[in-house]
Amino acid sequence: MNDLGQLVENFRPPAFPGSLFLSFEGIEGAGKSTQIVSVKNYLESRDFRVIVLREPGGTSFGEKLRQAILGSKNPIHPVSEMHLFASSRAQLLTEVTMKELNVPGTVVIYDRYIDSSIAYQGKGRGLGTETILRTHQTFPLSLMPHKTFYLKIDPELSYRRQKVRNAPKDYFEKQGLEFYQKLVEGYEEALSVFPKRICAIDGSQGEKEVFNQIKEILDQLLFQEQKEF
Ligand code: T5A
C-alpha cells in the first residue's frame, strides 16, 4: 500500500447507529444548495430528522471564519486557507455534528466538506491531496461522511449560473476559468482516492433529473436490508 492508501485508511464514518452523515460537493453553481433542499424534504417525508449545515460556518466561530475568508480583500496564503477551513470544520464536528448524529434517525447533511479542501486548497492552490489528508488525519477531522454527492458541472456552466444569479462575487468567485478547471481536476482526484464514498452525478441535467439520481442512491443506502451504517 502506498502512502496515500495508508492515509486513507484513517478516515472513517462516525459510529452512531441509525444516523447518517451526507455531504454535497461541486464547484460554484453546481446545484448543491438546490438539491439539499429537495433531499431534506424527501427525508423528512420518510420520517428522518434532518440537520443541514454549511462549510465554512455552522457555529459562531465558524461563521466568523467564513466572513474572514470569503470577505477577504487581500490574498490569503494557501496554508492559512487550508487551516482556516479545517478549524471551522473541527469546530462544527464537535460542537454540532457529533451531538446531532448521536440521536438515532438523524441525517446530517453538509453543504461542502473535506473534498472542497482537496479541490480548492489541494489542487486549486497546489498544496496537493496528501497535504490535505495529513492535516485531516487527527480526530475529529478524520470523520468521513457515509456518502458524498459530487454534482459535476464544467467551469463554463458554473460561470453561466453565477451570472444569472447576479450576486456580488466572493473570494473564490473572483478566480478565473483556469482555477475552476483545476477544481474539476481536484474533485476527480478526490473521486479516485475515495471511490466508494463519492458518487459523481451529472449536475448539468435538470433539477428533477439530478434529484432522482440522488434519491435512488439514498433509497439503496437507507432502505436496503444490509444497512452499512
Ligand atoms: N471552500 C469551502 C474551500 O475553498 N475549501 C473548503 O474546505 C470549503 C469547505 C464557500 C466557498 O468556500 C470554498 C468553496 C467556495 O468557494 P459558498 O458560499 O458556500 O462558498 O458557495 P457555494 O457552495 O459554491 O454555493 P453556490 O450557491 O455558488 O453553489 P451551489 O449551492 O452548488 O448552487 P445553487 O444550488 O445555489 O445553484 C446555483 C444557481 O443555479 C441554479 C439555481 O437555481 C441557482 O440560481 N440551478 C440550476 N439551474 C439549472 N439546472 C439545475 N440542475 C440547477 N441547479 C441549480
Boltz pocket constraint, residues with backbone or C-beta under 6 A from the ligand:
constraints:
  - pocket:
      binder: B
      contacts: [[A, 26], [A, 27], [A, 28], [A, 29], [A, 30], [A, 31], [A, 32], [A, 33], [A, 34], [A, 35], [A, 54], [A, 55], [A, 56], [A, 70], [A, 85], [A, 111], [A, 112], [A, 113], [A, 114], [A, 116], [A, 117], [A, 118], [A, 120], [A, 121], [A, 161], [A, 162], [A, 164], [A, 165], [A, 172], [A, 173], [A, 203], [A, 204], [A, 205], [A, 206], [A, 207], [A, 208], [A, 210]]
      max_distance: 6.0
